[in-house]
Amino acid sequence: MSAIDAPIVQAAAAANPQDARPREYLTFRLGNEEYGIDILKVQYCWPIGRPLVGSLGGGLWEVRSRLDERIARVLFCVRGSSMILLHGFIKKTQKTPVQDLELARARLRQLHEDER
């Protein structure tokens, strides 16, 4: 099995249109710390399930990461051989915040529109 790419989709409303294009990253920053080993696991072991990856429905997936004493999530979708990273955040409650889900779903809808 071959690895899948992992570009990050940034907000389309970025000041510079170049910033809104997907770019390839293997890690992401949370505060002053850089993480990405769980994203690499998904890239090289896709398809993969719980406990590392969970489906949120509608083609939206989450990478579930433990960072020291915090819990992080990276929401993504898969297009062909690419894992598209839509949004990442630190969880502060047991349930995924609605605004984080809505942001990822909005970016996923934008991808669908851009593919047409």
C-alpha positions as CSV (number, residue, x, y, z in Angstrom):
1,M,0.0,0.0,0.0
2,S,1.3,3.5,-0.8
3,A,1.1,6.5,1.4
4,I,-1.4,9.3,1.0
5,D,-0.5,13.0,0.9
6,A,-1.7,15.4,3.6
7,P,-2.3,18.9,2.4
8,I,-3.9,21.5,4.7
9,V,-6.8,23.6,3.6
10,Q,-6.7,27.1,5.0
11,A,-9.5,29.7,5.2
12,A,-10.5,30.9,1.8
13,A,-10.8,34.4,3.2
14,A,-7.1,34.7,3.8
15,A,-5.6,38.1,3.0
16,N,-3.3,36.5,0.4
17,P,-5.1,34.1,-2.1
18,Q,-1.9,32.1,-2.2
19,D,-2.4,31.3,1.5
20,A,-5.8,29.7,0.8
21,R,-4.3,27.0,-1.5
22,P,-3.6,23.6,0.0
23,R,0.0,23.1,1.0
24,E,1.7,19.9,2.1
25,Y,2.7,19.5,5.7
26,L,3.5,16.5,7.8
27,T,3.2,18.3,11.1
28,F,1.1,21.0,12.7
29,R,1.8,23.6,15.4
30,L,-0.2,23.9,18.6
31,G,1.2,26.8,20.6
32,N,4.9,26.4,20.6
33,E,4.8,22.7,20.0
34,E,4.9,20.8,16.7
35,Y,3.0,17.6,16.3
36,G,2.3,15.2,13.5
37,I,3.1,11.6,14.2
38,D,-0.6,10.6,14.3
39,I,-1.1,12.3,10.9
40,L,1.9,10.3,9.6
41,K,0.4,7.1,10.9
42,V,-2.9,7.8,9.1
43,Q,-1.0,8.7,5.9
44,Y,1.0,5.5,5.9
45,C,-1.7,3.1,7.2
46,W,-4.9,4.4,5.6
47,P,-7.6,3.2,5.9
48,I,-7.3,3.0,9.7
49,G,-9.9,3.0,12.4
50,R,-10.4,3.6,16.1
51,P,-8.9,4.5,18.4
52,L,-6.7,6.8,16.1
53,V,-9.3,7.7,13.5
54,G,-13.1,8.1,13.8
55,S,-15.7,8.9,11.2
56,L,-17.9,12.0,11.7
57,G,-20.1,11.2,8.7
58,G,-20.4,12.7,5.2
59,G,-16.8,12.0,4.3
60,L,-15.4,13.9,7.4
61,W,-12.9,12.1,9.6
62,E,-11.0,13.0,12.7
63,V,-7.5,12.1,13.9
64,R,-7.6,11.7,17.7
65,S,-4.3,12.7,19.3
66,R,-3.1,12.8,22.9
67,L,-0.6,15.7,23.6
68,D,0.8,15.4,27.0
69,E,-2.2,16.2,29.2
70,R,-4.3,17.6,26.3
71,I,-6.4,16.1,23.6
72,A,-6.2,17.3,20.0
73,R,-8.3,16.6,16.9
74,V,-7.5,17.1,13.3
75,L,-10.5,16.9,11.0
76,F,-9.9,15.7,7.5
77,C,-11.3,14.2,4.3
78,V,-9.8,11.9,1.7
79,R,-9.7,12.8,-2.0
80,G,-8.1,10.2,-4.2
81,S,-4.7,9.6,-2.7
82,S,-4.7,12.8,-0.5
83,M,-5.7,13.2,3.1
84,I,-6.9,16.8,3.2
85,L,-6.5,18.4,6.6
86,L,-9.4,20.8,7.1
87,H,-9.2,21.9,10.8
88,G,-7.2,21.2,14.0
89,F,-8.0,22.1,17.6
90,I,-7.5,21.2,21.2
91,K,-10.5,19.6,22.8
92,K,-11.6,21.2,26.1
93,T,-14.9,19.3,26.5
94,Q,-15.9,15.7,25.9
95,K,-18.1,16.6,22.9
96,T,-16.6,18.1,19.8
97,P,-17.5,21.8,19.7
98,V,-20.1,22.7,17.1
99,Q,-18.2,25.6,15.7
100,D,-15.2,23.4,15.0
101,L,-17.4,20.8,13.2
102,E,-19.1,23.6,11.2
103,L,-15.8,25.1,10.1
104,A,-14.5,21.7,8.9
105,R,-17.8,21.0,7.1
106,A,-17.7,24.5,5.4
107,R,-14.2,23.8,4.2
108,L,-15.3,20.4,2.9
109,R,-18.2,22.0,1.1
110,Q,-15.8,24.5,-0.5
111,L,-13.6,21.6,-1.7
112,H,-16.7,20.0,-3.3
113,E,-17.5,23.3,-5.1
114,D,-13.9,23.8,-6.2
115,E,-13.8,20.2,-7.7
116,R,-16.8,21.0,-10.0
